[in-house]
Amino acid sequence: MTVEELLSRMGSRELAEWMAFERLEGPLGTRHADQLAAMQMAQQHNIHRSKSAKAATVETYLPTWDHGEGRKVQSPEEMLANAKAWTKVMGGTVNTKKGA
């Protein structure tokens, strides 16, 4: 699905909810996939490193997500305003009905 299709099918409220979820949990997808990719990267690094180079561990390549730590907590109204602003920037239309 393209961004244009997404914006034509998803309202600003739903987009704000997904954005909030992703800020807390990290990118959509599974942690398992991150671990598998990190294992592969560490293996490739170690296969091709020189004898004097330090071996990589899975943690070397495992992404970490802050799960919202150290960020200003936004109110639902701020999240919705940001989602509406991004919707406009991306060429979408903002539903102006009450509660949207």
C-alpha positions as CSV (number, residue, x, y, z in Angstrom):
1,M,0.0,0.0,0.0
2,T,1.3,3.4,-0.9
3,V,1.3,6.4,1.5
4,E,-1.4,8.0,-0.6
5,E,-3.6,4.9,-0.3
6,L,-3.0,4.7,3.4
7,L,-3.9,8.3,4.0
8,S,-7.1,7.9,1.9
9,R,-8.2,5.0,4.0
10,M,-7.0,5.9,7.5
11,G,-8.3,8.8,9.5
12,S,-6.0,11.1,11.6
13,R,-7.2,9.5,14.8
14,E,-6.2,6.0,13.8
15,L,-2.9,7.3,12.5
16,A,-2.2,9.1,15.8
17,E,-3.0,5.8,17.7
18,W,-0.5,3.8,15.5
19,M,2.1,6.5,15.9
20,A,1.7,6.4,19.7
21,F,1.9,2.6,19.7
22,E,5.0,2.6,17.6
23,R,6.7,5.1,19.9
24,L,6.1,2.8,22.8
25,E,6.8,-0.5,21.2
26,G,9.3,0.2,18.5
27,P,8.7,-0.2,14.8
28,L,5.9,-2.5,13.8
29,G,7.1,-6.1,13.3
30,T,8.5,-8.6,15.6
31,R,11.4,-8.6,18.0
32,H,12.2,-12.0,16.7
33,A,13.0,-10.6,13.2
34,D,15.4,-8.1,14.7
35,Q,17.2,-10.9,16.6
36,L,17.5,-13.0,13.5
37,A,18.9,-10.1,11.4
38,A,21.4,-9.3,14.2
39,M,22.5,-12.9,14.4
40,Q,23.2,-12.9,10.7
41,M,25.0,-9.6,10.8
42,A,27.2,-10.7,13.7
43,Q,28.0,-13.9,11.9
44,Q,29.0,-12.1,8.7
45,H,31.1,-9.6,10.7
46,N,32.9,-12.4,12.5
47,I,33.5,-14.5,9.3
48,H,35.1,-11.5,7.5
49,R,36.9,-9.8,10.4
50,S,40.7,-9.8,10.7
51,K,42.2,-11.9,13.4
52,S,43.1,-8.8,15.4
53,A,39.6,-7.3,15.1
54,K,37.1,-7.7,18.0
55,A,34.4,-10.3,17.5
56,A,30.9,-9.0,17.2
57,T,28.0,-10.3,19.4
58,V,24.4,-10.3,18.5
59,E,24.0,-7.3,20.8
60,T,26.4,-5.4,18.5
61,Y,23.8,-5.4,15.8
62,L,20.6,-5.6,17.8
63,P,18.6,-2.4,17.5
64,T,17.4,-0.9,20.8
65,W,14.2,1.1,21.2
66,D,13.8,3.7,23.9
67,H,10.1,2.8,24.5
68,G,9.4,6.4,25.1
69,E,12.0,6.9,27.8
70,G,13.5,10.4,28.0
71,R,10.8,11.9,25.7
72,K,8.2,14.5,26.7
73,V,4.9,12.7,27.2
74,Q,2.4,14.1,24.8
75,S,-1.3,14.6,25.7
76,P,-3.8,12.9,23.4
77,E,-4.7,16.3,22.0
78,E,-1.0,17.0,21.1
79,M,-0.7,13.6,19.5
80,L,-3.8,14.2,17.4
81,A,-2.6,17.7,16.4
82,N,0.7,16.2,15.3
83,A,-1.0,13.4,13.3
84,K,-3.3,16.0,11.6
85,A,-0.3,18.1,10.7
86,W,1.6,15.1,9.3
87,T,-1.5,14.0,7.4
88,K,-1.6,17.5,5.7
89,V,2.1,17.5,5.0
90,M,1.8,14.0,3.3
91,G,-1.0,15.3,1.1
92,G,-3.9,13.6,3.0
93,T,-7.1,15.2,4.1
94,V,-8.0,15.7,7.7
95,N,-11.5,14.7,8.9
96,T,-13.0,17.8,10.5
97,K,-16.1,16.0,12.0
98,K,-16.4,16.3,15.7
99,G,-14.4,13.6,17.5
100,A,-12.1,12.9,14.6
